């Protein structure tokens, strides 16, 4: 499952919105009926299918249980996560508390982010994009495993070893 794309939607008076077909299709039939809505980062909410949520829970479980900040995060995160169902029209009804947490009003934006969907207040999303987009290249360099400047043996060992500047080139796979 790979969730991608940006979709503008409207919330109705019951905090419902239609999940776009490309996102429903990417979730797959087993994932597309039961979803988990969670607090996200940067003012967003996150929606996970059951499989993706189980993977996230396993990753969180691997964290140190006796770390005060990890415990606080787990309490805030799991204490606010709510299970929701898609209705027959392909709509999701957001819990009011979570909609308020993300300052959602009528106009929202859905963003497919690999294994989950983020829900943003339209104005917050526009501000986020306008402040972050100019830094796309720097973010890409940090976020993507790039073979430029690394030796294959170091990459295989999980270590980054920079080549001298005059020898940097894309290494064959």
MITI-572700 format. One line per field, with one value per residue: x, y, z of N, C-alpha, C, O in turn; residue number from 0. Coordinates in steps of 0.02 Angstrom, whole numbers, plus 50000, padded with zeros to 5 digits. Atoms other than C-alpha are relative to their C-alpha. Layout:
<kolpas>
nxx (X, ...)
nyy (Y, ...)
nzz (Z, ...)
caxx (X, ...)
cayy (Y, ...)
cazz (Z, ...)
cxx (X, ...)
cyy (Y, ...)
czz (Z, ...)
oxx (X, ...)
oyy (Y, ...)
ozz (Z, ...)
seq (NUM, ...)
</kolpas>
This chain:
<kolpas>
nxx (50043, 49963, 50048, 49970, 50045, 50031, 50070, 50038, 50065, 50039, 50033, 50070, 50016, 49988, 49928, 49988, 49972, 49993, 49932, 49994, 49992, 49930, 49977, 50036, 49971, 49932, 50007, 50017, 50065, 49997, 49984, 50039, 50061, 49984, 49943, 49982, 49984, 49952, 49969, 49940, 49950, 50006, 50069, 50041, 50023, 49977, 50046, 49965, 50036, 49983, 49933, 49951, 50002, 49967, 49928, 49980, 50004, 49942, 49941, 50004, 49989, 49929, 49968, 49986, 50061, 49987, 49984, 50057, 50029, 50031, 50063, 50045, 50024, 50046, 50064, 50034, 50016, 50050, 50059, 50040, 50015, 50068, 50017, 50057, 50021, 50023, 50070, 50013, 49983, 49928, 49985, 49973, 50024, 49947, 50021, 50000, 49941, 49941, 50009, 49982, 49928, 49965, 50030, 50032, 50064, 50031, 49952, 49944, 49957, 49976, 49935, 49976, 49931, 49974, 50043, 50057, 50028, 50003, 50056, 49977, 50038, 49977, 49954, 49938, 49964, 49972, 49943, 49946, 49970, 49964, 49940, 49958, 49982, 49935, 49946, 50010, 49936, 49965, 50039, 49991, 49934, 50000, 50051, 49993, 49935, 49971, 49937, 49947, 49953, 49992, 49968, 50047, 49987, 50024, 50073, 50021, 49990, 50043, 49962, 49989, 49930, 49999, 49944, 49973, 50044, 49988, 50015, 50071, 50038, 50052, 49972, 50048, 50036)
nyy (49942, 49938, 49945, 49939, 49951, 49947, 49996, 49950, 50024, 49959, 50034, 49979, 49981, 50057, 50013, 50054, 49982, 50057, 50023, 50006, 50067, 50023, 50019, 50062, 50055, 50014, 50034, 50069, 50020, 50020, 49942, 49941, 49991, 49979, 49955, 49970, 49929, 49986, 49934, 50000, 49950, 49936, 49978, 50043, 50065, 50054, 50057, 50063, 50062, 50045, 50028, 49947, 49981, 50054, 49991, 49942, 50021, 50043, 49956, 49964, 50050, 50013, 49944, 50010, 49990, 49963, 49931, 49958, 49969, 50053, 50015, 49943, 50002, 50057, 49983, 49949, 50029, 50053, 49975, 49960, 50037, 50026, 50044, 49975, 50043, 49968, 50016, 50028, 49950, 49989, 49942, 50009, 49950, 49986, 49984, 49928, 49980, 50000, 49945, 49939, 50003, 49981, 49937, 50012, 49968, 50027, 50017, 50041, 50030, 50068, 50011, 50069, 50000, 50069, 50051, 49969, 49940, 49944, 49954, 49933, 49939, 49974, 49943, 50024, 50036, 49951, 49967, 50050, 50010, 49940, 49992, 50059, 50015, 49972, 50040, 50068, 50033, 50019, 50053, 50061, 50026, 50031, 50052, 50054, 50033, 49981, 50034, 49953, 49986, 50056, 50060, 50056, 50041, 49963, 50002, 50066, 50006, 49952, 49940, 49953, 49978, 49953, 50001, 49933, 49961, 50008, 50068, 50015, 50019, 50049, 50067, 50048, 50040)
nzz (50000, 50004, 50002, 50027, 50029, 49959, 50019, 49964, 49981, 49953, 49945, 49991, 49931, 49956, 50004, 50048, 50065, 50045, 50012, 50073, 50027, 50002, 49933, 49982, 50039, 49974, 49936, 50014, 49973, 49929, 49959, 50016, 49962, 49933, 50000, 49936, 50004, 49946, 50004, 50042, 49983, 50035, 50001, 50042, 49976, 50042, 50008, 50015, 50007, 49945, 50008, 49988, 49929, 49963, 50009, 49959, 49930, 49988, 49995, 49936, 49947, 49996, 49966, 49928, 49960, 49938, 50017, 49982, 50059, 50041, 49966, 50010, 50069, 50007, 49968, 50040, 50066, 49996, 49966, 50046, 50061, 50003, 50056, 50039, 50055, 50062, 50012, 50067, 50050, 49998, 49957, 49932, 49951, 49951, 49932, 49989, 49961, 50043, 50048, 49964, 49987, 50061, 50023, 50064, 50014, 50060, 50052, 49977, 50050, 49985, 50031, 49995, 49977, 49999, 49969, 49966, 50030, 49954, 50008, 49982, 50011, 50064, 49993, 49969, 50052, 50046, 49966, 49994, 50066, 50022, 49961, 50005, 50070, 50020, 49972, 50025, 50017, 49938, 49969, 50040, 49986, 49933, 49995, 50047, 50001, 50064, 50011, 50018, 49946, 49954, 50028, 49993, 49940, 49941, 50004, 49980, 49928, 49967, 49982, 50055, 50007, 50055, 50046, 50011, 50042, 50071, 50022, 49989, 50060, 49984, 50003, 50027, 49949)
caxx (50000, 50068, 49964, 50005, 49925, 49841, 49652, 49543, 49384, 49246, 49184, 48996, 48906, 48932, 49122, 49110, 49210, 49222, 49381, 49442, 49438, 49629, 49658, 49522, 49594, 49771, 49709, 49643, 49482, 49539, 49595, 49461, 49321, 49400, 49518, 49608, 49612, 49759, 49835, 49971, 50115, 50124, 49939, 49873, 49776, 49827, 49719, 49786, 49716, 49721, 49880, 49975, 49915, 49972, 50146, 50154, 50100, 50238, 50367, 50305, 50308, 50493, 50530, 50596, 50450, 50537, 50572, 50459, 50436, 50397, 50265, 50191, 50184, 50103, 49971, 49931, 49935, 49839, 49722, 49662, 49662, 49487, 49426, 49309, 49215, 49189, 49004, 48922, 48958, 49145, 49138, 49233, 49159, 49294, 49276, 49236, 49379, 49508, 49435, 49452, 49629, 49681, 49581, 49482, 49342, 49245, 49394, 49519, 49661, 49701, 49881, 49936, 50098, 50165, 50069, 49943, 49835, 49858, 49711, 49751, 49656, 49665, 49748, 49874, 49919, 49943, 50055, 50153, 50182, 50232, 50357, 50426, 50427, 50575, 50679, 50629, 50805, 50881, 50739, 50760, 50946, 50910, 50760, 50817, 50953, 51063, 51205, 51299, 51453, 51444, 51548, 51449, 51537, 51495, 51315, 51299, 51366, 51243, 51377, 51398, 51575, 51594, 51705, 51824, 51730, 51814, 51766, 51579, 51473, 51320, 51374, 51297, 51170)
cayy (50000, 50169, 50323, 50478, 50637, 50794, 50810, 50958, 50913, 50992, 50939, 50937, 50987, 50811, 50819, 50697, 50701, 50588, 50487, 50504, 50347, 50345, 50340, 50209, 50102, 50118, 50065, 49905, 49811, 49740, 49910, 50022, 49995, 50013, 50158, 50239, 50428, 50489, 50655, 50697, 50818, 51000, 51025, 50880, 50720, 50551, 50410, 50232, 50070, 49923, 49848, 50013, 50054, 49883, 49915, 50086, 50010, 49879, 50015, 50114, 49956, 49936, 50103, 50118, 50096, 50178, 50342, 50478, 50565, 50402, 50362, 50536, 50522, 50349, 50413, 50566, 50469, 50311, 50405, 50510, 50381, 50334, 50195, 50252, 50164, 50213, 50230, 50163, 50327, 50314, 50449, 50460, 50545, 50629, 50629, 50808, 50813, 50768, 50890, 51026, 50970, 50999, 51162, 51087, 51188, 51169, 51166, 51026, 50946, 50759, 50712, 50534, 50505, 50330, 50223, 50349, 50497, 50666, 50784, 50970, 51131, 51209, 51371, 51280, 51166, 51314, 51401, 51240, 51213, 51394, 51392, 51217, 51202, 51323, 51199, 51046, 51009, 51012, 50905, 50781, 50765, 50723, 50610, 50504, 50373, 50440, 50339, 50495, 50509, 50338, 50182, 50021, 49926, 50062, 50067, 49880, 49896, 50036, 50170, 50325, 50357, 50513, 50506, 50650, 50791, 50762, 50577, 50591, 50502, 50394, 50218, 50072, 49967)
cazz (50000, 49950, 49989, 49886, 49823, 49890, 49891, 49940, 50032, 50136, 50306, 50328, 50488, 50558, 50526, 50380, 50219, 50068, 50058, 49878, 49772, 49743, 49932, 49960, 49821, 49892, 50063, 49985, 50022, 50188, 50250, 50181, 50305, 50477, 50501, 50647, 50668, 50772, 50820, 50695, 50693, 50638, 50676, 50571, 50602, 50535, 50467, 50466, 50399, 50520, 50449, 50449, 50624, 50686, 50611, 50695, 50861, 50846, 50815, 50965, 51071, 51032, 51116, 51294, 51414, 51560, 51468, 51538, 51369, 51278, 51410, 51394, 51204, 51213, 51334, 51228, 51064, 51110, 51226, 51079, 50938, 50884, 50772, 50632, 50493, 50312, 50274, 50116, 50024, 50064, 50197, 50360, 50512, 50616, 50804, 50858, 50985, 50853, 50726, 50858, 50902, 50721, 50705, 50562, 50487, 50325, 50205, 50232, 50137, 50133, 50098, 50060, 50155, 50116, 50244, 50311, 50264, 50345, 50370, 50374, 50399, 50225, 50282, 50393, 50246, 50129, 50258, 50286, 50100, 50068, 50211, 50177, 49986, 49966, 50067, 49964, 49901, 50075, 50142, 49998, 50033, 50215, 50183, 50037, 50041, 49904, 49830, 49777, 49885, 49966, 49940, 49909, 50050, 50176, 50115, 50137, 50313, 50350, 50364, 50258, 50198, 50093, 49941, 49906, 49820, 49653, 49650, 49690, 49562, 49557, 49594, 49499, 49592)
cxx (50045, 49949, 50036, 49945, 49973, 49930, 49965, 49930, 49965, 49971, 49928, 49988, 50011, 50074, 50015, 50032, 50006, 50074, 50008, 50015, 50074, 50027, 49965, 50030, 50069, 49997, 49984, 49935, 50001, 50009, 49948, 49936, 50013, 50065, 50012, 50019, 50041, 50023, 50064, 50049, 49986, 49928, 49953, 49971, 50027, 49947, 50041, 49950, 50023, 50071, 50055, 50001, 50034, 50076, 50026, 50001, 50060, 50064, 50000, 50014, 50074, 50038, 50010, 49939, 50012, 50023, 49938, 49966, 49966, 49933, 49949, 49973, 49949, 49932, 49960, 49977, 49943, 49936, 49954, 49982, 49929, 49991, 49938, 49986, 49983, 49926, 49992, 50017, 50076, 50020, 50027, 49970, 50055, 49971, 50009, 50064, 50063, 49995, 50019, 50075, 50040, 49972, 49967, 49934, 49974, 50049, 50059, 50040, 50021, 50064, 50019, 50074, 50022, 49950, 49940, 49977, 50002, 49941, 50023, 49944, 50029, 50051, 50066, 50042, 50033, 50060, 50059, 50037, 50041, 50064, 50050, 50024, 50066, 50060, 49998, 50066, 50037, 49964, 50010, 50068, 50002, 49954, 50011, 50069, 50030, 50068, 50057, 50043, 50010, 50032, 49953, 50012, 49975, 49924, 49974, 50006, 49957, 50036, 50009, 50073, 50002, 50064, 50029, 49956, 50010, 49984, 49926, 49967, 49947, 50029, 49949, 49969, 50025)
cyy (50062, 50056, 50063, 50048, 50049, 50011, 50052, 49973, 50050, 49956, 50024, 50015, 49943, 49978, 49940, 50029, 49936, 49984, 49989, 49928, 49978, 49979, 49937, 49940, 49981, 49965, 49926, 49980, 49982, 50059, 50055, 50009, 50024, 50040, 50027, 50073, 50017, 50072, 49994, 50052, 50064, 50023, 49958, 49942, 49948, 49945, 49940, 49945, 49954, 49974, 50052, 50020, 49946, 50006, 50058, 49981, 49955, 50041, 50038, 49954, 49987, 50055, 49985, 50017, 50042, 50071, 50043, 50031, 49950, 49982, 50055, 50000, 49944, 50015, 50050, 49971, 49950, 50023, 50040, 49964, 49973, 49959, 50028, 49951, 50044, 49983, 49976, 50049, 50015, 50060, 49977, 50054, 50008, 50011, 50076, 50023, 50003, 50055, 50066, 50004, 50025, 50065, 49993, 50039, 49972, 49975, 49962, 49974, 49932, 49990, 49927, 50002, 49928, 49951, 50029, 50062, 50054, 50044, 50068, 50050, 50031, 50056, 49979, 49962, 50049, 50036, 49952, 49990, 50061, 50011, 49943, 49986, 50031, 49960, 49927, 49964, 49978, 49943, 49934, 49969, 49963, 49938, 49940, 49968, 50008, 49965, 50047, 50012, 49943, 49941, 49941, 49959, 50034, 49999, 49932, 49990, 50049, 50063, 50044, 50022, 50045, 49991, 50070, 50036, 49988, 49930, 49982, 49986, 49952, 49931, 49952, 49958, 49929)
czz (50000, 49990, 49978, 49978, 50052, 49974, 50044, 50012, 50045, 50054, 50002, 50074, 50050, 49999, 49955, 49937, 49960, 49991, 49925, 49979, 49997, 50069, 50024, 49965, 50027, 50068, 49990, 50034, 50073, 50046, 49997, 50040, 50071, 49998, 50070, 49988, 50062, 49996, 49959, 50025, 49959, 49993, 49958, 50040, 49953, 49999, 49978, 49987, 50056, 49996, 50015, 50073, 50043, 49994, 50043, 50074, 50018, 50006, 50066, 50059, 50010, 50038, 50074, 50043, 50061, 49987, 50010, 49938, 49954, 50032, 49989, 49928, 49991, 50031, 49957, 49933, 50006, 50034, 49954, 49935, 50004, 49936, 49966, 49943, 49940, 49992, 49927, 49943, 49999, 50041, 50067, 50043, 50052, 50069, 50012, 50036, 49956, 49947, 50033, 50014, 49940, 49970, 49931, 49996, 49933, 49947, 50029, 49940, 50025, 49962, 50011, 50016, 50013, 50031, 50037, 49962, 50053, 49982, 50028, 49992, 49936, 50007, 50032, 49948, 49951, 50031, 50006, 49934, 49980, 50040, 49991, 49929, 49979, 50024, 49975, 49987, 50062, 50036, 49963, 50014, 50067, 50002, 49954, 50004, 49931, 49992, 49983, 50062, 50049, 49965, 50011, 50063, 50063, 50001, 50024, 50075, 50039, 50021, 49938, 50001, 49940, 49958, 49996, 49949, 49925, 49975, 50009, 49933, 50021, 49989, 49971, 50056, 50001)
oxx (50091, 49917, 50085, 49887, 49976, 49919, 49970, 49898, 49996, 49949, 49914, 50035, 50015, 50091, 50062, 50022, 50010, 50114, 49971, 50049, 50089, 50066, 49997, 50040, 50085, 50040, 50004, 49913, 49954, 49989, 49947, 49901, 49977, 50116, 49967, 50062, 50020, 50022, 50102, 50046, 49949, 49912, 49897, 49988, 50046, 49916, 50080, 49897, 50072, 50107, 50103, 50054, 50067, 50112, 50078, 50047, 50087, 50106, 50053, 50044, 50096, 50096, 49981, 49915, 49966, 50044, 49885, 49905, 49915, 49883, 49891, 49913, 49896, 49880, 49900, 49921, 49890, 49881, 49894, 49939, 49907, 50014, 49890, 50029, 49958, 49906, 50040, 50029, 50098, 50072, 50011, 49965, 50072, 49919, 50060, 50094, 50104, 50046, 50051, 50104, 50091, 49989, 49972, 49895, 49993, 50040, 50095, 50017, 50041, 50068, 50023, 50114, 50023, 49915, 49903, 50010, 49982, 49924, 50044, 49901, 50090, 50103, 50119, 50103, 50092, 50111, 50116, 50098, 50097, 50112, 50110, 50080, 50104, 50115, 50030, 50074, 50062, 49995, 50016, 50074, 50036, 49968, 49985, 50119, 50007, 50110, 50115, 50018, 50043, 50020, 49921, 49964, 49949, 49894, 49926, 49966, 49957, 50008, 50015, 50097, 49989, 50118, 49994, 49928, 49961, 49987, 49907, 49974, 49950, 50053, 49889, 49998, 50001)
oyy (50068, 50061, 50084, 50029, 50037, 50019, 50050, 49946, 50099, 49900, 50083, 50013, 49956, 49924, 49902, 50087, 49881, 50028, 49949, 49891, 49921, 49932, 49893, 49887, 49921, 49925, 49884, 50013, 49997, 50057, 50100, 50058, 50068, 50017, 50025, 50087, 50003, 50103, 49946, 50075, 50062, 50059, 49978, 49932, 49964, 49930, 49944, 49942, 49969, 49972, 50038, 50034, 49963, 49994, 50053, 49998, 49961, 50027, 50045, 49974, 49972, 50046, 49939, 50073, 50072, 50106, 50029, 50033, 49966, 49973, 50041, 50010, 49955, 49998, 50040, 49984, 49960, 49999, 50048, 49987, 49948, 49978, 50047, 49911, 50100, 49926, 49972, 50028, 50060, 50090, 49923, 50112, 49962, 50043, 50105, 50073, 50049, 50085, 50109, 50057, 50059, 50083, 50037, 50041, 49916, 49921, 49988, 49977, 49924, 50005, 49904, 50030, 49904, 49917, 49992, 50084, 50043, 50052, 50073, 50044, 50036, 50055, 50003, 49968, 50040, 50046, 49972, 49990, 50054, 50039, 49952, 49963, 49998, 49968, 49884, 49906, 49922, 49897, 49881, 49908, 49912, 49890, 49886, 50003, 49977, 49968, 50027, 50032, 49952, 49929, 49937, 49938, 50000, 49993, 49929, 49955, 50049, 50102, 50018, 50050, 50023, 49982, 50118, 50004, 49985, 49918, 49925, 50023, 49923, 49915, 49960, 49948, 49888)
ozz (50041, 49939, 50008, 49971, 50112, 49914, 50106, 49966, 50068, 50041, 49994, 50114, 50110, 50023, 49968, 49919, 49987, 49974, 49896, 50014, 50016, 50074, 50054, 49995, 50031, 50084, 50031, 50081, 50110, 50104, 50039, 50030, 50096, 49974, 50113, 49946, 50118, 49942, 49967, 50082, 49910, 49946, 49943, 50098, 49897, 50050, 49931, 50018, 50091, 50046, 50050, 50102, 50092, 50043, 50074, 50110, 50073, 50047, 50097, 50109, 50066, 50055, 50101, 50042, 50088, 50034, 49981, 49934, 49923, 49997, 49975, 49918, 49962, 50002, 49945, 49910, 49977, 50018, 49969, 49898, 50056, 49882, 49999, 49925, 49947, 50002, 49890, 49886, 49964, 50029, 50092, 50023, 50089, 50076, 49993, 50018, 49963, 49930, 50002, 50011, 49949, 49913, 49889, 50043, 49915, 49920, 50072, 49883, 50083, 49902, 50068, 49979, 50070, 49993, 50069, 49915, 50111, 49923, 50085, 49948, 49929, 49975, 50012, 49947, 49934, 49997, 49997, 49932, 49955, 50015, 50003, 49919, 49942, 49999, 50004, 50007, 50065, 50062, 49994, 50019, 50074, 50039, 49967, 50007, 49883, 50038, 49986, 50114, 50100, 49906, 50064, 50096, 50108, 50055, 50061, 50106, 50101, 50060, 49882, 50051, 49884, 49985, 50010, 49905, 49888, 49915, 49997, 49885, 50076, 49935, 49983, 50109, 50041)
seq (0, 1, 2, 3, 4, 5, 6, 7, 8, 9, 10, 11, 12, 13, 14, 15, 16, 17, 18, 19, 20, 21, 22, 23, 24, 25, 26, 27, 28, 29, 30, 31, 32, 33, 34, 35, 36, 37, 38, 39, 40, 41, 42, 43, 44, 45, 46, 47, 48, 49, 50, 51, 52, 53, 54, 55, 56, 57, 58, 59, 60, 61, 62, 63, 64, 65, 66, 67, 68, 69, 70, 71, 72, 73, 74, 75, 76, 77, 78, 79, 80, 81, 82, 83, 84, 85, 86, 87, 88, 89, 90, 91, 92, 93, 94, 95, 96, 97, 98, 99, 100, 101, 102, 103, 104, 105, 106, 107, 108, 109, 110, 111, 112, 113, 114, 115, 116, 117, 118, 119, 120, 121, 122, 123, 124, 125, 126, 127, 128, 129, 130, 131, 132, 133, 134, 135, 136, 137, 138, 139, 140, 141, 142, 143, 144, 145, 146, 147, 148, 149, 150, 151, 152, 153, 154, 155, 156, 157, 158, 159, 160, 161, 162, 163, 164, 165, 166, 167, 168, 169, 170, 171, 172)
</kolpas>
